[in-house]
Amino acid sequence: MSTNLNTANSAVSVKTASVAQSLTAIVLGLFVVGFVGFSHVEAVHNAAHDTRHANAFPCH
C-alpha cells in the first residue's frame, strides 16, 4: 500500500512542479515583452530587436 501512496504523491508533486514552471515561464515572458519590448532605454530595445533578427523572427 505504501508503494501506491508514494507513486500518487510523486505524481502530484510532478504536476505541481509543472504548473509552477509554466507560471514562471508566463510571468517571465510577459516581463520580457512588457519591459524590453516597450522600453525607452534604446540599448535594451536594440538588444531585443537584434535578437529577434538573429533568430529570423520578423518584427517589421
C-alpha positions in Angstrom: 0.0 0.0 0.0 2.8 2.4 0.7 4.1 2.0 -2.8 0.9 3.2 -4.2 0.9 6.2 -1.9 4.4 7.1 -2.9 3.5 6.9 -6.5 0.5 9.1 -6.0 2.5 11.7 -4.0 5.2 11.7 -6.7 2.6 12.3 -9.4 1.1 15.2 -7.5 4.5 16.8 -6.9 5.4 16.4 -10.6 2.2 18.1 -11.6 2.7 20.9 -9.1 6.2 21.4 -10.3 5.0 21.5 -13.9 2.4 24.1 -13.1 4.9 26.2 -11.2 7.3 26.1 -14.1 4.6 27.1 -16.6 3.5 30.0 -14.5 7.2 31.1 -14.1 7.6 31.0 -17.9 4.5 33.0 -18.5 5.5 35.7 -16.0 9.0 35.9 -17.4 7.6 36.1 -20.9 5.2 38.9 -20.0 8.1 40.8 -18.3 10.3 40.5 -21.3 7.6 41.6 -23.7 6.4 44.4 -21.4 9.8 45.7 -20.3 12.1 45.0 -23.2 9.6 45.4 -26.0 8.4 48.8 -24.8 11.5 50.0 -23.2 12.5 53.6 -23.7 16.1 52.7 -23.0 17.5 52.5 -26.5 20.2 49.9 -25.7 17.7 47.5 -24.2 15.3 47.8 -27.1 18.0 47.5 -29.7 19.4 44.3 -28.0 15.9 42.7 -28.2 15.5 43.9 -31.8 18.8 42.4 -32.9 18.0 39.2 -31.1 14.7 38.9 -33.0 16.5 39.4 -36.3 19.3 36.9 -35.3 16.6 34.3 -34.7 15.0 35.0 -38.1 11.9 36.4 -36.4 10.5 39.3 -38.5 9.4 42.3 -36.4 8.8 45.0 -39.0 
